[in-house]
Amino acid sequence: MRKFYLAVLYTGCAAWGSLAVRLGDERKLDNRFSSGTVRSNESWDGCTADQHVDTIGADVSLKGKVVLITGGDKGLGFSTAQALYARGATVVITSLSKAKGVLAAGSLGADVKAYHLDLGSLKGVRDFAEEYHKDFGEVGLDILINNAGISGNDGDFTTVDGYEGVFQVNYLGHFLLTELLMPALRNGHGRVINVASGMANMACSKADCLKDFSSLPPVEVGPDQTQYGLSKWLMIQHAAELAEREASNGVKAFSVCPGLVDTDMTRPYPSLKKSCVGPGAQSPCPYTVDQGSVITVYAALVADQPGWYRRWKQCTAGAVEMHGFTESMRPELYQKSRTWAGLLQVQSQSQSESQS
Ligand SMILES: NC(=O)c1ccc[n+]([C@@H]2O[C@H](COP(=O)([O-])OP(=O)(O)OC[C@H]3O[C@@H](n4cnc5c(N)ncnc54)[C@H](OP(=O)(O)O)[C@@H]3O)[C@@H](O)[C@H]2O)c1
């Protein structure tokens, strides 16, 4: 059963249509994203099927720009770090394992900085943000890539903060990180890129589970597909809301799906390659990391319009299932996320301290 879920999990970015047909699922895809702030960029053809990351925005210089990539020690994050370093950026990577981060940073370049960051701990995120501010001060952050992630919750992975693990590592940790780094992002008129997934379409095990907030934050340790899908769906909504809120501050936000990519995340499941077969399949499949990271680098360097960008076959895009959610609910989701991340408590605590 687990293998089935994982096979579904990695059907890539735009395979939802064919997957839905295969599963006999008649849910309608919500095309709201074509006209709303999370646009699906239907007409975008920014890359070819086998494009290599080196060729995206090759003429863009990042000299003097600071780029921070979570999960930059391996997989897609490492490939992205390599591509942006090659364009002259000051690159900062984070990883769960400090030792792996230091090793990866050394292989990228002597001036690449590595930090330990545990996205599964709110305190861990705060500690990292503090360290970052100490080291970089007021220097603007030009590109934040929320890339780190885990695929599923094998057992009962509840974080130290009491949240379901995938939700916190993939979504809430990145949400808090982005909030804490927002002053630096505003200084840099920066970009936020959330590495999401087309599996956002599988965020619900019951129809329209996001028509209200009753299933958030998730409490059940359910099938991998919904844990992962929900965390990625939230990342897409997060980028959409940020794009709107931060436009006047010069910050742009994007969400991307790299497709099915051969990494440590997918490698343990050879059956995933079954999704590479058939008329709706991604091609080539799976991508190498340097093909998969094309879309992240595209959002970092080239894309002008904030939105939802997907790497599938070429660089086409589809729509995201809304699961009963509406755009008008996004500001509330944002405020709730601030509460879940402990930001509102901290704010009201410091307000009452300053009043006393
Ligand atoms: N591969 C695909 O087919 C695919 C498809 C769609 C979307 N994505 C998304 O792409 C992103 C990168 O995935 P990948 O395939 O490159 O995976 P990967 O090779 O497994 O890399 C995952 C990264 O996340 C870090 N990480 C894991 N748990 C963490 C935690 N609690 N706190 C902080 N960092 C943590 C890891 O650090 P350590 O090395 O220290 O453990 C590692 O750097 C993920 O968000 C994934 O969901 C991947």
The ligand as an SDF file (V2000), in Angstrom:
LIG
                    3D

 48 52  0  0  0  0  0  0  0  0999 V2000
   12.4870   14.7500   -6.2290 N   0  0  0  0  0  0  0  0  0  0  0  0
   11.2810   14.9630   -6.7730 C   0  0  0  0  0  0  0  0  0  0  0  0
   10.8230   14.2270   -7.6680 O   0  0  0  0  0  0  0  0  0  0  0  0
   10.4320   16.1250   -6.3060 C   0  0  0  0  0  0  0  0  0  0  0  0
    9.2100   16.3700   -6.9500 C   0  0  0  0  0  0  0  0  0  0  0  0
    8.4300   17.4480   -6.5490 C   0  0  0  0  0  0  0  0  0  0  0  0
    8.8710   18.2730   -5.5290 C   0  0  0  0  0  0  0  0  0  0  0  0
   10.0580   17.9990   -4.9080 N   0  0  0  0  0  0  0  0  0  0  0  0
   10.4730   18.8660   -3.8110 C   0  0  0  0  0  0  0  0  0  0  0  0
   11.7800   19.3460   -4.0550 O   0  0  0  0  0  0  0  0  0  0  0  0
   12.4250   19.6540   -2.8170 C   0  0  0  0  0  0  0  0  0  0  0  0
   13.8280   19.0390   -2.7910 C   0  0  0  0  0  0  0  0  0  0  0  0
   13.6750   17.6320   -2.8270 O   0  0  0  0  0  0  0  0  0  0  0  0
   14.8090   16.5990   -3.2620 P   0  0  0  0  0  0  0  0  0  0  0  0
   14.1550   15.6330   -4.1500 O   0  0  0  0  0  0  0  0  0  0  0  0
   16.0130   17.3170   -3.7100 O   0  0  0  0  0  0  0  0  0  0  0  0
   15.0460   15.8490   -1.8710 O   0  0  0  0  0  0  0  0  0  0  0  0
   16.3420   15.4330   -1.0510 P   0  0  0  0  0  0  0  0  0  0  0  0
   17.4820   15.1360   -1.9510 O   0  0  0  0  0  0  0  0  0  0  0  0
   15.8670   14.3760   -0.1320 O   0  0  0  0  0  0  0  0  0  0  0  0
   16.7010   16.7530   -0.2220 O   0  0  0  0  0  0  0  0  0  0  0  0
   15.9180   17.1440    0.8590 C   0  0  0  0  0  0  0  0  0  0  0  0
   16.6190   18.2500    1.6120 C   0  0  0  0  0  0  0  0  0  0  0  0
   15.7780   18.6500    2.7080 O   0  0  0  0  0  0  0  0  0  0  0  0
   16.5570   18.6870    3.9030 C   0  0  0  0  0  0  0  0  0  0  0  0
   15.7210   18.3860    5.0680 N   0  0  0  0  0  0  0  0  0  0  0  0
   15.0490   17.2550    5.3430 C   0  0  0  0  0  0  0  0  0  0  0  0
   14.4280   17.3580    6.5450 N   0  0  0  0  0  0  0  0  0  0  0  0
   14.7030   18.6000    7.0130 C   0  0  0  0  0  0  0  0  0  0  0  0
   14.3640   19.2970    8.1930 C   0  0  0  0  0  0  0  0  0  0  0  0
   13.6190   18.7520    9.1670 N   0  0  0  0  0  0  0  0  0  0  0  0
   14.8480   20.5440    8.3680 N   0  0  0  0  0  0  0  0  0  0  0  0
   15.6230   21.1130    7.4200 C   0  0  0  0  0  0  0  0  0  0  0  0
   15.9940   20.5100    6.2810 N   0  0  0  0  0  0  0  0  0  0  0  0
   15.5320   19.2510    6.0770 C   0  0  0  0  0  0  0  0  0  0  0  0
   17.6330   17.6290    3.7090 C   0  0  0  0  0  0  0  0  0  0  0  0
   18.7230   17.8880    4.5940 O   0  0  0  0  0  0  0  0  0  0  0  0
   19.7230   16.6890    5.0430 P   0  0  0  0  0  0  0  0  0  0  0  0
   20.4800   16.2790    3.8050 O   0  0  0  0  0  0  0  0  0  0  0  0
   20.6020   17.2940    6.0720 O   0  0  0  0  0  0  0  0  0  0  0  0
   18.8360   15.5930    5.5480 O   0  0  0  0  0  0  0  0  0  0  0  0
   17.9560   17.8370    2.2350 C   0  0  0  0  0  0  0  0  0  0  0  0
   18.8620   18.8870    2.1000 O   0  0  0  0  0  0  0  0  0  0  0  0
   11.4920   19.1030   -1.7280 C   0  0  0  0  0  0  0  0  0  0  0  0
   10.7510   20.1530   -1.1780 O   0  0  0  0  0  0  0  0  0  0  0  0
   10.5900   18.1590   -2.4810 C   0  0  0  0  0  0  0  0  0  0  0  0
    9.3330   18.0050   -1.8530 O   0  0  0  0  0  0  0  0  0  0  0  0
   10.8500   16.9510   -5.2620 C   0  0  0  0  0  0  0  0  0  0  0  0
  1  2  1  0
  2  3  2  0
  2  4  1  0
  4  5  1  0
  4 48  2  0
  5  6  2  0
  6  7  1  0
  7  8  2  0
  8  9  1  0
  8 48  1  0
  9 10  1  0
  9 46  1  0
 10 11  1  0
 11 12  1  0
 11 44  1  0
 12 13  1  0
 13 14  1  0
 14 15  2  0
 14 16  1  0
 14 17  1  0
 17 18  1  0
 18 19  2  0
 18 20  1  0
 18 21  1  0
 21 22  1  0
 22 23  1  0
 23 24  1  0
 23 42  1  0
 24 25  1  0
 25 26  1  0
 25 36  1  0
 26 27  1  0
 26 35  1  0
 27 28  2  0
 28 29  1  0
 29 30  1  0
 29 35  2  0
 30 31  1  0
 30 32  2  0
 32 33  1  0
 33 34  2  0
 34 35  1  0
 36 37  1  0
 36 42  1  0
 37 38  1  0
 38 39  2  0
 38 40  1  0
 38 41  1  0
 42 43  1  0
 44 45  1  0
 44 46  1  0
 46 47  1  0
M  CHG  2   8   1  16  -1
M  END
$$$$
